[in-house]
Amino acid sequence: MLALFLVRTFSAQTTDNYKPGLDSKQQVGVPKGEILKFTFASSKIFPGTTRDYWVYVPAQYNLEKPACVFVCQDGIRYEAPTVFDNLINKKRCR
């Protein structure tokens, strides 16, 4: 019975039927952060390989204050920068 419940619970939400909430949509008056792209080209673990990576910098970033860090290994997806912008603007993410 538990296995059936778990299968139904996890299969109910998929990327095909996911509907983004308001924080996933651009909102008027919300400052937009910046996405910077870099390349890591000197791996000692995997010599000869390169990796691209991106850093999102909020519009409100202040060098004098510690910043939160979000790490995602599959690129920036699912409107994450827009969600960050909206949550930071609402002071729900600092």
C-alpha positions as CSV (number, residue, x, y, z in Angstrom):
1,M,0.0,0.0,0.0
2,L,2.8,2.4,0.9
3,A,4.6,1.7,-2.4
4,L,1.5,2.5,-4.4
5,F,1.1,5.8,-2.4
6,L,4.7,6.7,-3.1
7,V,4.4,5.9,-6.8
8,R,1.2,8.0,-7.2
9,T,2.7,10.9,-5.2
10,F,6.0,11.1,-7.2
11,S,4.4,10.5,-10.6
12,A,1.7,13.1,-10.1
13,Q,4.0,16.1,-10.7
14,T,6.1,16.0,-13.8
15,T,7.8,18.6,-16.0
16,D,5.0,18.1,-18.5
17,N,2.2,19.2,-16.2
18,Y,4.1,21.7,-13.9
19,K,2.5,25.1,-13.9
20,P,4.9,27.9,-12.7
21,G,3.7,30.2,-9.9
22,L,3.8,33.9,-9.9
23,D,7.4,34.1,-8.7
24,S,8.4,32.4,-12.0
25,K,7.1,35.2,-14.1
26,Q,8.7,38.6,-14.6
27,Q,7.0,41.3,-12.5
28,V,7.0,45.1,-13.1
29,G,9.4,47.1,-11.1
30,V,11.6,44.2,-10.0
31,P,15.3,44.8,-10.5
32,K,16.9,42.1,-12.7
33,G,20.1,40.4,-11.8
34,E,22.9,39.5,-14.3
35,I,24.1,36.1,-15.5
36,L,27.8,35.8,-16.1
37,K,29.3,32.9,-18.1
38,F,32.8,31.5,-17.4
39,T,34.8,28.5,-18.5
40,F,36.8,26.3,-16.3
41,A,39.6,24.9,-18.5
42,S,42.2,23.4,-16.2
43,S,40.8,20.4,-14.4
44,K,43.4,18.3,-12.5
45,I,40.8,15.6,-12.0
46,F,39.8,15.3,-15.7
47,P,42.7,16.8,-17.7
48,G,41.9,18.1,-21.2
49,T,38.3,18.8,-20.4
50,T,36.5,22.1,-20.1
51,R,33.4,23.1,-18.2
52,D,31.2,26.1,-18.6
53,Y,29.5,27.6,-15.6
54,W,27.3,30.5,-14.9
55,V,27.0,32.9,-12.0
56,Y,23.8,34.8,-11.2
57,V,24.5,38.2,-9.6
58,P,21.5,39.9,-8.1
59,A,20.9,43.6,-9.0
60,Q,21.1,44.4,-5.2
61,Y,24.4,42.6,-4.7
62,N,26.7,44.5,-2.3
63,L,30.4,43.6,-2.1
64,E,30.4,44.5,1.6
65,K,27.8,41.9,2.6
66,P,28.0,38.1,2.4
67,A,26.0,36.7,-0.5
68,C,23.8,33.6,-0.7
69,V,25.0,30.9,-3.2
70,F,22.9,28.7,-5.4
71,V,24.6,25.8,-7.2
72,C,23.0,23.9,-10.0
73,Q,25.1,21.5,-12.1
74,D,22.7,21.4,-15.1
75,G,22.7,25.0,-16.1
76,I,20.3,27.7,-15.0
77,R,16.8,26.4,-15.7
78,Y,13.2,26.8,-14.8
79,E,13.3,30.6,-14.8
80,A,15.5,30.5,-11.7
81,P,16.9,34.0,-12.2
82,T,13.4,35.4,-12.4
83,V,12.4,33.6,-9.3
84,F,15.6,34.9,-7.5
85,D,14.8,38.4,-8.6
86,N,11.2,38.2,-7.4
87,L,12.1,36.6,-4.0
88,I,14.9,39.0,-3.4
89,N,12.6,42.0,-4.2
90,K,10.0,40.6,-1.7
91,K,12.8,40.2,0.9
92,R,12.1,36.5,1.1
93,C,15.6,35.6,-0.1
94,R,18.6,37.4,1.3
